[in-house]
Every structure is written in structure tokens, then in C-alpha cells.
């Protein structure tokens, strides 16, 4: 499994590099003011492409992994459900923007908000459909699909910057790139999985309870990721939002190792538990994976923190200097969220989605309360501190929940050991040998 995780991690690194280069190109081309407008404009489709999925990606991995349904039937249900919800939500958001756009996004032209909404449908499909490939553990094609989207966004954004470096052109490129990625994804999915009709009523009656619990947890987690942007946008200016966005996106690249582990581990855990695997052994595998991933992320994080000032100034320019403060203040929370993500996947695979949901409620409440107190006083510094504290509390609460379910003395086993460093070396060797 180490080799497979290494291969996925290499893909994650490639995706991360493409995203950072795209971010650099757009941030330099637009400047802090227009970068803030761009960030706020894409916030609606980014958020709602996650909100309207109703946990379908979790259902796909859980139900297919447990062999409750096959991937052909799941694809049919996904296509019908996502098509209807995407169109309906786009229309509703269009009405909301018409009446309230200037109130909530007072420094963003309304035409930019309308333009960004055109990307909602393809983003929604890209949020869900790759989980079908992940569920059947076809990681070769899963990696290809996940690289295709940022690659297309990078190429189209580069062309847009060369032709015209204004926010309207870049936003048009953003929408166009998502539609191109959508058609690529649809072609790959239909090549790998044949559509098989099934009872939609039975599909949702069997899985909607699990899906909604997982979905609400994911939505609240997403709001944790992005609520600081909304609060900053309300209390400050697009310039501050643009700077914070750059720092936040760079810091979040430290989640690449945990994302790679989670990608491989979640369908594996669902499969093992579905086949009657030893629950204590599964818990040990999860804790070992979480601990080792934390060590890898910690090493990368320390190096990144030392170089962050140089990286930001060289890649983004002096006008983004304050993004370094965001990176350094978010770092403790980013590190804490790393093992927490893996523990959450284990709980989801065991069917305890409600525990993840409860955890998310608390963390979102902490983050929102602290942000509302600190952002008006300290701006992006306040947002960074609030988010970092909330992410750290997420790990504490998740360990408590995991320990209650597994009786595995999670707090003790999450602490790094000397022997772990040998495993980390093997992981690095796996990266070097990954194809």
C-alpha cells in the first residue's frame, strides 16, 4: 500500500504544482484588488458545487466498497441527480445574485457573479463522479482524471493572461476550463463504467441517511475552509481577501500527503470492514497511517515555513508579503488537520458519519465565533489565528470520537515514535520509485 500511496502522492504533488503556478499567474496578472474580486466571484460556484451533492461521493465509496450496489447503477443515479440539482441551483443562485449580490459582494461587479455561476454544473459533476473510479480502486484512471482538471485550468488561464489581464477575461477562462474538464471527465467515466438503470427511489431510500450525515459534515468542513474568506470579504476589502487567499492556498498545499493517504485508505477500509475484517486491526492501520502522515507533513511544513518569505516574494511579488503571516499562523492548524482527516475517513467507513457531523458542528462554531471577534480587530491576522485554533480543536475532538468507537487509546498511538522515521524513509523511497 505504501507504493500505491506514493504514486497517488506524486500525482497530488503534480496537481499542487499546477495549482500554485496557476495561482501565481493569476495573482500577478490581476494584482491584489482584482485578485480579491476574482476570489469572491468564484466563491459561490465553489461552495454550492459541494453543497448540492448531498453526499453522493461518500455514498459511492461506502456503498460500492461494501458491495451494496455496483458502480454501473451508481453512475446512473449520479447522472440523473446531479443534472437536475445543478440546473435548479444555478437558476436559484441567479435570482439571489440579482436581488442580493451587491449587498453581500459590494465591491464585486454583479456581471462577474453571473459569469462565475456558469461553472456550477461542471464543478458539481467533477466533485462527485471521480469518486466512482476511486470506489472501484482504479487509481491509474483516478490520477489521470484528477490531473486533467488543474492542467486544463492552467493552460486556459495562461492563454487568457496573455490575451488580456483583466478579471473578466480570467473569470471567463475559469468557466471555460471547467467545461472542458467536465467533457474530458464524462468521456473517461463512460469508457470505464457502463450506465445501468436502477430504481432511484430505492437508491436514495437505502443510502440517503448515510449520505446526508456525511454530506452535512463535508459541507460544514468546507465552510470551515472558506468561512474566513466570507467574513473577511464583509469586514475588509478585496485587497485583503486577495492576500489572504494566496497565503491560505499555499498553506493548504501541505495537505497533499493526507489527501493521498485518504484517497487510497477510504475505499480500502470500506472494503475490509465490508468483508468482516478485524476492526481493531483496521483501527491500528488508521492510527499508523495518521501518525506517519503527520510526520511527513511536519517535515515538509517546517521547511516550507523557513522558505515561505522568499517563496512569496519571488513568486508573487512584494504586494503579497503579508501572505507570509497567513501561512505561518495557519501552519499549526494545517498540521493538526492532517491526522484528523484520516481518522474521519475511518469513522465514515465504519458508518459513523454522525460523529464526523457532530465534530464539524463544534469546529465550525469555534471558527465562526473566533473569526467574528478577531477579523474586525486584526483583519487577515485574526482570520488566520481563528482558523488555526479551530483546526487544532478538530483533531482533539476527532481523537475523542475515534477512541470512543474503537477503544484503541488513540491519544497514545497518535504520538510519533522513533521507529516511524524508518517507515518515512521507505515512503520517500516509494516516491522515488513511483511511476
Secondary structure, DSSP 8 states (H G I E B T S, - for coil): -HHHHHHHHHHHHHHHHHHHHHHHHHHHHHHHHHHHHHHHHTHHHHHHHHHTTTTHHHHHHHHHHTTSS-HHHHHHHHHHHHHHHHHHHHHHHHHHHHHHHHHHSTTS-HHHHHHHHTTHHHHHHHHHTHHHHHHTT-HHHHHHHHHHHHHHHHHHHHHHHHH--SHHHHHHHHHHHHHHHHHHHHHHHHHHS------HHHHHHHHHHHHHHHHHHHHHHHHHHHHHHHHHHHHS-HHHHHHHHHHHHHHHGGGHHHHHHHHHHHHHHHHHHHTT--HHHHHHHHHHHHHHHHHHHHHHHHHHHHHHHHHHHHHH-GGGTTHHHHHHHHHHHHHHHHHHHHHHHHHHHTT-HHHHHHHHHHHHHHHHHHHHHHHHHHTHHHHHHHHHHHHHHHHHHHHHHHHHHH-S-HHHHTS--TTHHHHHHHHHHHHHH--
